[in-house]
Amino acid sequence: MISVIIINHNTPEVTLKCLEHLHRSQDVEFETIVINNTPEDKLFYPKVKIFNNPKRLGFGANNNKGMKVATGDRILLLNSDCFVNPDTLSILNTQYSILNWDVVGCRLTDEHGKTRPSSGYFPTLRRIILLMSFIDNMPMVRRFVDSIHVRDLSRYENGHEVDWVQGAFVFLKREVYDKTGGFDENFHMYGEEIEWQYRIKKAGFKVFYFPKVSAVHLERMSVKSYAGAFIGEMKGYLYWFKKYQPDWQQRMLAVVLFGGCIIRIPAWSVWGKWDLVRAYVQILPTLLSEIFPKTK
């Protein structure tokens, strides 16, 4: 059986729409667990287990809470703004039994059917330099480069093993959660699914992208601006490097991120993206404190 875990965070209408799509699924047995991160949203849906949080938690902590109470031998982590098709779960479930997947993500599209980027490579200093300098998004480069976010859509036509798949749709064996302990809850939002899949692969499991089934992902319905996502991602890199990389790389990372912000501030100013400009200005003191830490 599949345990489907969905988090509601300020999106009750979207969450209910997600549940409606999910419960059109055919030829598959599943249970549905909703972690309601904003309990002021009064949610109800037939045959759905709803857990109201007494206080708000981060993305990873909420998913961990759902996985702890899940009873299925297979788990699907599904964003509330991600809508499955009637055959998505049944095909994945069948392929799982044939191919014995550990972790798999499907093709994610927008509401018009256009493929969205949804996988990539683990962060390294070189890859973050490519990201912050925009090099990894240049048309002739992004087709081949091992970037953190693979943006070239032609690379999503065929199934293949990847470093990570996007947290909007992650299908996994229960064994993977049991052996790796789930998300690192020190991440609040953005980057936590990448770090968990890093530990998953270190534990000997494999992660795959499977495009023969799809789901519609609206993206960031609970976030009003991309600014929070960009800042959250940078803070995630800082935490990642403190966890896995030596001191000199931690210091160099802060320099790279600082330089990237300096590039982006005038660029976004030209485009009138003032929320992004303010966000990048806001994080500069944090980066400076990483570059020049105070001595005791």
N, C-alpha and C positions, 0 to 999 in steps of 0.2 A: 504494500500500500504506500501511496505517496502522501506525505504531510506537506501541505502548502502553507507557507508562512507569509503573511502580509502585514505591513506596518501602516497604520493610519497616523498621519501627522498633519493636522489642519486641512485635510482634504476629504471630508466625509462623502461628498457627492462623487468624487473620483474613485474613492475606495469602494463604494457601492456599485459603481459601474464595473470596476475590476472584478468584484464578486459575481456580478451578473454574467460576465464573459466566462469566468472560471467555471461556473456551474452549468454552462452549456457544454462542458467537456463530455465527450462520448467514449464509451468502452474502456473506462479506467476507474479504479477505486481510489478515492482520496479523501482526506480530512482537511478541513480548512481552519487555520488558527490566525486570528487577527489580534495583533498587539496594538491597542489603542493608546497612542502616545499623547493624545490630547483628549482626556476623558470628558471634557465639556462637550465634545462631539458625541451625541447619543447614538450609538450604532446598534443596529439589530439586523440580522440576516438569518433565515432559517438554516438550522443544522451547522451553524458556524460557531466555533468557540471563540469568544471575545474576552480578552484580558485587558482591563483598564489599568493603566499605570498610575500609581499615586503621585509620581513625579516624572517629569520628562527625561527620557534617556536618549542616548545617541543611537545611530543606525546599527552599529555592531552589537551594542548591549541589548537592543530590542530583538534582533535576530537570535542572539544567544538565548534570550528568554523563551522565544518561540521554539527553538530546537530542543531545549531542555524538556519541554512538555510534549513534544511530538512523539507519536507512537509508530509512525511508519518506518520501514526499512530504507525508504528513499525520501529525500527532502527537496522541496522546491522553494527557494527564496524568491519571492515575487514582489516587485515594487507595486505600490497601489496605483501608479500611473502606467502600468504595463498590462496590456490586455491580451490574453491568449486566444487562439482560435479553437474551435471545437475539437480539432484533431491534434493539437499541439502536445498535450500530455500523453495521449494514447500512443502516438508515434514515438515519442521520446521513451516512453516506458517499454515499448517493444524493442526499440534499438538498444536500450540499456541492457536488456536481457541477452541480446545477441552479442553485443560488443563489450559488455562488462565495463562500462565507463566508470570512472571515479568521480569526475566533475565535468559538466558540460554546459555550455551556453548555446542558445539558438540564435538565429538571425533576428535582429531587432530592426524594426522599420518605423517610419513616421506614419501618420494617419492616411497618407497617400500611397503607402507601399514602398517608399524609397528607403533603401538600406541605411541604417545609422552605424557609425563606428562603434564597436563594442568589445574590443579586445586589444591587447598590446603586450609589451615587454616590461620586465621589472625595472624599477628605477636604478640607474647608475649615474655617476657624475657625468660621464660622456653623454648619456641620453638626456639628462636634464639640461646640459649646455645646448644640445640640439633643439630641445623644446623651447627654452627661454629666448633663443636667438631666432626663432621661427624657421630655422633651416629644415627641420623635419617635416614642415608643411609645404615646402616648395614642390611644385607639380612634378618635376623630374626626379626629385629626391624621395618623396613620400611613397613612391611605388616600391621601393626596395629597402629603405632604411629600417633598422630595428628600433623604432621609436616607442616611447612609453604608450602613446595613443596612436594606433594604426589608423590613419585617416583616409588612405586610398581605398575607395569602395570596391575596386576590382579584386582586392585581396580577401574579400568576404564572399566570393562566389563558391569556393570549395572548402570542404571540411578539412581541418588540420589541427594538430596539437599546438597549443599556445601557452604563454606564461600565465595569462589571466583573462577571465571574461568578466564583463560588467555585472555589478551587483544587482541590477534590475531584474535579472533572470539567471539564477544559478541552480542547477539540478545536480544533486550529489547523493552518494551513498551515505547512509547513516554512519557507517564505519569511519568515514572521513572526519565527520564531526567528533565522534567518540575518541579518535586517536590524536586529533590536533587541538581540541578544546575550543574551537570556534574563533570568533573575532577577538582581536586585542581591543579591549574597551577603552584604552587610552586615546584611541582615535575617536573623535566625536562624529565627524562626517567628512567623507571624501578620502579615498586612499585605503580605507580599512579592508575592502575586499581584495585589493591587490596584495596587501601584506599577509592576509590569511592564506591566499593561494600560494604565496611564496613559501610559507611554512608547510602547506599541503604538499607541494612538490618536494620540499626537503625531506618530508616523511615518506617519500617514495610513490606517491600517487601521481596521476596524470590529469591534465586539464585539456579539454577539447572544445573546439567551436564546430557546431553542426548546423549548416544553413538550410537543410531540407525541411525544417519546420521553422515557424516564425511567430513573433508576437509584436504587437504595436506598442511602442514606448513613446509616451508623450514628452517625458523628461522634465524634471525639476518643477513639478506642479506645486510642491510645498515650499519652493524657494522663489522669492519675488525677483531676485536679481542674480546674474551670473557672478557678480562680485564675490559673494559668499563662497561660491564653488572654487573660484580661483585662489582665494585666500586660504580656504580650507585645504586645498591641494598643496599649497606651499608649506603650510604648517605640518601637513602629513609627511612631506619629504624631510623636513627638519627632524621630526620624530623618528622616521625610518632610519636616517643616517645615525642618529644617536643610539639606536638599537643595534644596528648591524655594521657600521663603518667606523674606521679609526678617526681619531681627533682631527687629523689634518684634512681629511675629506669632509668632516662636519663643517670646519671653518671655510673650506673652499666652496662648499655648497651654498653657504650663506652669501658669499661673494657673488656667486653665479646668479642666485635669486635676486640679490640687490641690483645687479646689473640689468637683469631682465625687467625688473620693475621700472628702472630709469628709462629703458627703451620704451616700455609700454605707456608710461604716463603721458608723454607728448603725443604718442600715436593715438591713444584713445581720446585725448583732448581734441585732436583734429576731427575725429568722428563724433564728438559730442557725447561720448559715453562717460558722463561725469560720475556715475556710481562706481564704475571701474577705476576711474582716476582717484577718487577718494579712498577706495579700498587699497590700492597700491601704495598711496601715500601713507595710509594708516599702518601698514605692515613694515614700513621702512625702519622705524625704531627697533622693532623686534629683530630684524635682520642685522642691524648695526650692533645690537647687544650680543649676537652670536659671533660676529666678526671680531669685535673688541670686548671680550668678556671681562667683567670686573674681577680684579684679583683680590683675594681676601687678605 
